[in-house]
Amino acid sequence: TTTEIATEKEAGTNDLDAKYSPDDGAIIFTNTSNDGISERRIYRTAKNRNNSTEVLFTNAFMPNWE
């Protein structure tokens, strides 16, 4: 089943590298400007929390969640 999760991203940005969190309770993804050189932010969004989205890290790359 495919489900769209609204992340309310800003216009002109891309959500990349979406992955499940280690506990499968959220989705973690990178958001950056579509220019390819701007700051990258790592976000977490959880469907069971009314699709709340929170910033985990700023100016970062996707962490290795093992």
N, C-alpha and C positions, 0 to 999 in steps of 0.2 A: 504494500500500500504506500502511495506517495502522499505526503502531507506537506503543505507549504507553511513555513513558520515565518511570521511577519517580524522583522527585526527593526523596522522603522529607521532604516539607514538614511543618511543624508544623500541628497542628489549629487551625482558626480563622484560617488564612491563605489567600491566593489567589496563584497563579502567573499572571502577566499578561505581555502583550507578547512572547511567545516569537518569536525570530528566529534564523536561522542566523548563525553567526559569519562574518566575511569569508572565512575559508579553508574554510568548510563542514565543519569538523572538530568543531564543538560547537554547542550550542543555548544562546542567551543569553536570560534572562528576568528579569522583575521579580517579587519576592515581597514581599507586604505583608499586614498584618492586614486582616481583612475589615471593619474599622470605617471604612476609607477615609481616615483622618487620621494613621495611625501611620507610622513610619519605613519607607522603601522600600529594599530591598537588590537589587542586581543580581548574579545568579548565572550561572555557566557550568557546563554539564554536558556530558560527552562520552561517548557510547556506547562508543567504542573504549577508554576508560579505566575499564571496569567501572562505568559510570554514575556516576563520581565527580562530585560537585557542590562547587564552590568559590565563595566570595563574592569578587566583583570590586570592588564599591563598596558603601558603606553611605550611607544618607540621600541617595539619588541618584535621578534619573530615567533612563529608558532612553536610552543614548547613540545617536548616529547613526553606524552602522557602515558608512560608505561607503568 
